[in-house]
Each structure stands twice: as structure tokens, then as C-alpha cells.
Amino acid sequence: MVSEQSSTQHIEHFSAQIQTKQAGMRFDQALAELFSDFSRSRLQQAIKNNQVTLNGKPCKAKIKVFGGEKIELDIVHVPHDDAKAEPIALDIIYEDDSILLVNKPAKLVVHPAAGNPDGTLQNALLYHQADLARLPRAGIVHRLDKDTTGLLVIAKSEKAHKSLVEQLQARTIKREYRAVCHGVLTAGGSVDTPIGRHPKNRIKMAVNYSGKEAMTHYRIKDRYFAHSYLQVNLETGRTHQIRVHLASIRHALVGDPTYGGRLRIPAGATDELSQFLRQFSRQALHARKLALNHPETGELMEWQAPLPADMIKLIQLLKDDLQQR
């Protein structure tokens, strides 16, 4: 197979030959084998748009191939949205030609939406590498809430995007979080309840038995007077999943403005802890570890991002408070 970049940045030209082992296949099936970097839907669209030729002529997806035919394929990369590049600093944990790992800070929205048209991670990625515009959401395949910190993986190529989406769907990308919640848990456990839109507040999620399957596992890392420090692992990736699940078992995250309820200061808490809890205005949640199979090599890779300074201080103050009681 041969690939060459055309004179315009957003068109790639590929050529290949139908192999003997593909004789008898439908054209679209053979195409999917020869150009496995691209999704089937992307290739089907190219056939419909006459961007694929067989022996120099456009053809239908369902025709049979015999072996030896020459294929020419143009992949046209069209920017997916109007997001603009912005010079926003990125904390890059790892980068190669296929993927980019960033450690997202609190207050950074992942992609533009109503109320957040700019100043997002997507804007920052487009500034970091302009040709990410050819990928959906500049290669972002999963997200973290605005005030959740930690690791996000971004695809830098069509092949990587396809691979990461497939790994997410197969639940083979492993994510580990660290969280501080209200209440003293006596043992680790799991929450296996579906999540959907809140029936009355459409900006919130809730345990909803007509919603989507959701599974969260938690282990206790440490206990304090009125709080617990947890390791949390996800099997699914629903919106607000950890926040909703922990709140549903009466252990909402510290600082969660949506699911945490009223401010809770433990009786007899140190002045420093009391003051810090009053000003801790985000959910105490950090995506600490991420593991996946590299889209190009298949190698299992794992990364970690250290706890942010505000969570480190919160944990230390909780420890100090416990020791002084």
C-alpha cells in the first residue's frame, strides 16, 4: 500500500492492490482490510462520494473483487467544527505521533459548548498541533468534568482515533481515580446502578433505572475523622459517574457543588481545616492513572499524574485534624 500527502493539507491520497486472499469479497469489505486505519463508516462515505476508484473507475460498495485490481483512495479531512486555536498551556505527560496524554487542571473545560465557547482543552490542542482540526473534537475521545483534574488521552491520527474509540467501547482502557469523600467508609465496594438524566434537573445526572449501565469500584486508601480517601476504578464512563454513584451511597465528594449538598464542617475540626473546606470549591476528584494498548504498536502502556496541590493539602489537613483529636 502507498500513501502520499496531496498538495492541500486536508486531502490524503492512498493506493493499494486487491490481494489474492480478498478475491470474492465485496469491494467495501476488501477496502476495510486494506485500509484498516480508517473506520468502516469513513470508507463507506468515501465510496459514496466517489473518492475511491477500482481500476480507475468509481464503483459500488457491494461489487465483488477478483484480486489484482488497483485501488485509489482520497481521504478528505474537513475541520469538524469552528473551534479556534488558542495559546493555552498544556501539561503534557506523554506524546508521540499517535497519541498525546495531558494532565488537565481544574477549571479547564474539555471542549467548547454553550457557555464555554473558548478557553477549552480543544482550543489548546488546536494551537499545539493545527492539523488536529481534521479529527472530531481535535482528537478528544473521552472527557473529564471541568473541575476534575488528571489524565486525558487524545488521538493524533485517524488510526489512533479509531483504536481509542474501540478500546473505550470494549472497556479495555483502564482508569483509576483518587477521591476524597464525606463520611467514614468501613470497607471498599462497588456501585452497580444505571445513570441517566435527573428527572427534574436536566443539567444533573442521577441513578435512574431507565438510564445506562454504570459500574464503579472503590477501595479505601485512608480514613479520617469524618472523611475517606478513596481509590476509584471505572468499568463504564457515564457523565458524572463517580460523583453520582458516591452521592447515591451518601458519600458525596468533598467540594462537589452539584451533588455534595450543603457545606459540611466536622464538629471540632481545626481552624485551618474548617477554613480550607469552606474555600474548596471543586469536587475532590483526580484521574490519577490511565492504561491502554498503544494504537500503533499494541503495547500496553500506563501513565500516572500526581495529585494536584489542593488535594494534597486537603489530605494533609484531614490527617492533622485526626491526629489532634
C-alpha positions in Angstrom: 0.0 0.0 0.0 1.2 3.5 -0.8 0.2 6.8 0.8 1.1 10.3 -0.2 0.1 13.7 1.0 -1.6 15.9 -1.6 -0.7 19.5 -2.1 -3.6 20.5 0.1 -3.2 19.7 3.7 -6.6 18.2 4.2 -6.5 15.6 1.5 -4.6 12.3 1.7 -4.1 10.0 -1.3 -3.7 6.3 -0.9 -3.2 3.5 -3.4 -3.2 -0.3 -3.0 -3.9 -3.5 -4.8 -6.5 -6.1 -4.1 -4.8 -9.2 -2.7 -5.4 -12.8 -3.8 -6.8 -13.6 -0.3 -9.5 -10.9 -0.8 -10.8 -12.5 -4.1 -14.6 -12.9 -3.8 -15.1 -10.3 -1.2 -17.4 -7.3 -1.5 -15.5 -4.2 -2.5 -16.2 -2.4 0.8 -15.0 -5.4 2.8 -11.7 -5.6 0.9 -11.3 -1.9 1.3 -11.8 -2.2 5.1 -9.0 -4.8 5.2 -6.6 -2.8 3.1 -7.2 0.5 4.9 -7.7 -0.7 8.4 -6.5 2.7 9.8 -9.9 4.1 8.9 -13.3 3.3 10.2 -15.8 1.4 8.0 -18.2 4.4 8.1 -15.4 6.7 6.9 -14.6 4.3 4.0 -18.3 3.8 3.1 -18.6 7.6 2.9 -15.6 7.8 0.6 -17.2 5.2 -1.7 -20.5 7.2 -1.8 -18.6 10.4 -2.5 -16.7 8.8 -5.4 -13.4 9.3 -3.6 -12.4 5.6 -4.3 -11.7 4.1 -7.6 -11.3 0.5 -8.7 -9.0 0.2 -11.8 -9.6 3.9 -12.3 -13.4 3.9 -12.1 -15.8 4.6 -9.2 -17.8 1.6 -8.1 -20.5 0.4 -5.7 -19.7 -1.0 -2.3 -21.3 -4.4 -3.0 -19.5 -5.4 -6.2 -17.2 -8.5 -5.9 -13.4 -8.2 -6.4 -11.2 -10.8 -8.0 -7.7 -9.9 -7.0 -5.1 -7.7 -8.7 -7.3 -4.7 -9.1 -5.8 -1.3 -8.3 -7.5 0.9 -5.7 -7.1 4.7 -5.4 -8.5 6.3 -2.3 -8.7 10.0 -1.3 -9.4 10.8 2.3 -10.7 14.4 2.6 -10.1 15.9 6.1 -12.7 18.6 6.8 -12.5 20.5 10.1 -15.3 19.2 12.3 -16.2 22.5 14.0 -15.4 26.2 14.4 -13.2 25.9 17.4 -10.2 28.3 17.2 -6.6 27.7 18.3 -5.7 29.4 21.5 -2.3 29.6 23.2 -3.3 27.8 26.4 -0.5 25.9 28.3 -0.7 22.1 28.3 0.8 19.8 31.0 1.9 17.1 28.6 2.7 13.8 30.2 3.5 11.8 27.0 3.4 12.5 23.3 4.3 10.6 20.1 2.9 10.5 16.5 -0.2 8.7 17.6 -1.3 9.9 21.0 -1.0 12.7 23.4 -1.5 12.4 27.2 -2.3 15.6 29.2 -2.7 16.3 32.9 -5.8 18.5 32.9 -6.0 21.2 35.6 -9.2 22.2 37.4 -11.3 24.9 35.8 -10.4 23.8 32.3 -13.4 22.7 30.2 -12.6 19.9 27.8 -14.4 21.1 24.6 -16.5 24.1 23.6 -20.2 24.1 24.5 -22.9 26.6 25.4 -21.5 28.9 28.0 -17.9 27.9 27.2 -17.2 28.8 23.6 -13.4 29.1 24.0 -10.6 28.7 26.5 -11.0 24.9 26.4 -8.7 22.0 26.1 -9.8 21.6 22.5 -8.7 25.2 21.7 -5.4 24.5 23.4 -4.9 21.3 21.3 -5.5 23.1 18.1 -2.8 25.6 19.0 -0.4 22.8 20.0 -1.0 21.0 16.6 -3.1 22.7 14.0 -3.9 19.5 11.9 -5.8 18.0 14.8 -8.7 20.0 13.3 -9.2 17.1 10.9 -10.2 14.8 13.8 -13.5 15.0 15.7 -13.1 17.4 18.7 -9.3 17.7 17.9 -8.8 14.0 18.8 -10.5 14.1 22.2 -12.1 10.7 22.7 -13.2 11.0 26.4 -13.6 13.8 28.9 -13.3 14.9 32.4 -15.6 17.4 34.2 -14.4 21.0 34.3 -13.3 20.7 37.9 -11.9 17.2 37.8 -8.2 17.0 37.3 -5.9 14.4 35.8 -5.2 12.3 32.7 -6.8 12.5 29.3 -5.6 10.7 26.2 -6.0 12.5 22.8 -5.7 10.8 19.4 -3.4 12.4 16.8 -4.3 10.3 13.8 -7.3 8.6 12.2 -5.8 5.2 13.1 -5.3 6.2 16.8 -8.8 7.7 17.0 -10.4 4.5 15.7 -8.3 2.4 18.1 -9.0 4.5 21.2 -12.8 4.7 20.5 -12.8 0.9 20.0 -10.9 0.4 23.3 -13.3 2.7 25.1 -16.2 0.8 23.8 -14.6 -2.6 24.7 -13.8 -1.1 28.2 -10.1 -2.1 27.9 -8.9 1.4 28.7 -8.3 1.3 32.4 -8.8 4.5 34.5 -8.0 4.9 38.2 -9.1 8.0 40.2 -8.4 9.3 43.6 -11.2 11.0 45.6 -11.9 12.5 49.0 -15.5 11.9 50.1 -17.7 12.8 53.1 -18.2 10.1 55.8 -16.0 7.3 57.0 -16.4 4.2 54.9 -15.8 0.9 56.7 -14.8 -1.2 53.6 -14.4 -0.9 49.9 -17.1 -2.0 47.5 -18.9 -1.4 44.2 -21.9 0.6 43.0 -23.7 -1.0 40.1 -26.7 1.2 39.3 -27.7 2.8 36.0 -27.2 6.5 35.4 -29.4 8.8 33.3 -30.6 12.4 33.3 -32.1 13.7 36.5 -35.9 13.6 36.2 -36.4 17.2 37.3 -33.0 19.0 36.8 -31.8 18.4 33.3 -28.2 19.6 33.9 -27.7 16.9 36.5 -27.4 13.2 36.3 -28.9 10.7 38.7 -29.2 7.0 39.5 -32.0 6.3 37.0 -33.2 2.7 36.3 -34.1 3.7 32.7 -30.6 5.1 32.2 -27.4 3.4 31.0 -25.5 0.7 32.8 -22.8 2.1 35.2 -20.3 0.3 37.4 -17.9 2.0 39.9 -15.5 0.2 42.2 -13.9 1.9 45.2 -11.2 1.0 47.7 -10.2 2.8 50.9 -6.8 4.4 50.9 -7.2 6.2 54.2 -9.8 7.2 56.8 -10.1 10.4 58.8 -12.4 11.7 61.5 -15.3 12.4 59.1 -13.9 11.7 55.6 -12.4 9.0 53.5 -9.7 9.0 50.9 -10.5 6.5 48.0 -9.1 4.8 45.0 -11.9 4.6 42.4 -11.9 2.4 39.2 -14.4 2.7 36.5 -15.8 -0.1 34.3 -18.1 2.4 32.4 -17.7 6.1 31.7 -21.0 7.8 32.2 -21.3 11.5 32.7 -20.6 12.4 36.3 -20.4 8.7 37.2 -18.2 8.8 40.2 -19.9 11.9 41.6 -23.4 10.4 41.2 -22.5 6.9 42.5 -20.8 8.1 45.6 -23.5 10.6 46.4 -26.1 7.8 45.9 -24.5 5.9 48.8 -24.3 9.0 51.0 -20.6 9.6 50.5 -20.6 12.6 48.2 -17.2 14.1 47.1 -15.8 17.0 49.1 -16.4 20.3 47.4 -18.9 18.9 44.8 -21.1 21.9 44.0 -23.7 19.8 42.2 -24.1 16.6 44.2 -22.4 17.4 47.5 -25.3 19.2 49.2 -24.7 21.8 51.9 -21.2 22.6 53.3 -20.3 20.1 56.0 -17.6 21.1 58.6 -16.9 18.3 61.1 -17.5 19.2 64.7 -14.3 20.1 66.5 -12.3 20.5 63.2 -9.2 22.5 63.3 -9.5 26.1 62.2 -7.2 25.5 59.2 -9.3 22.6 58.0 -12.5 24.4 58.6 -11.3 27.4 56.5 -9.9 25.1 53.8 -13.2 23.2 53.4 -15.1 26.4 53.1 -13.0 27.5 50.2 -12.6 24.1 48.5 -15.0 24.8 45.6 -14.5 21.9 43.3 -15.1 18.2 43.6 -12.0 16.4 45.2 -11.5 14.1 42.2 -8.4 13.3 40.2 -7.8 10.9 37.3 -4.5 9.5 38.5 -3.8 6.6 36.3 -4.6 5.6 32.7 -3.6 2.4 30.8 -4.3 1.4 27.2 -2.9 -0.5 24.3 -0.9 1.8 22.0 -2.8 2.2 18.7 0.3 1.7 16.6 2.3 -1.0 18.5 -0.3 -2.7 20.5 1.9 -2.4 23.6 0.2 -2.0 26.9 1.2 1.4 28.3 0.4 3.1 31.6 0.8 6.6 32.9 0.3 8.4 36.2 -0.4 12.0 37.1 0.5 13.3 40.6 -2.2 14.6 42.9 -2.8 18.3 42.4 -1.7 20.7 45.2 -5.2 21.4 46.5 -6.0 17.7 47.1 -2.5 17.1 48.7 -3.2 20.0 51.1 -6.8 18.7 51.8 -5.5 15.2 52.7 -2.7 16.6 54.9 -5.2 18.8 56.8 -7.5 15.9 57.3 -4.6 13.8 58.7 -3.5 16.7 61.0 -7.1 17.1 62.2 -7.4 13.4 63.1 -4.1 13.4 65.0 -5.1 16.4 67.1 -8.4 14.9 68.3 
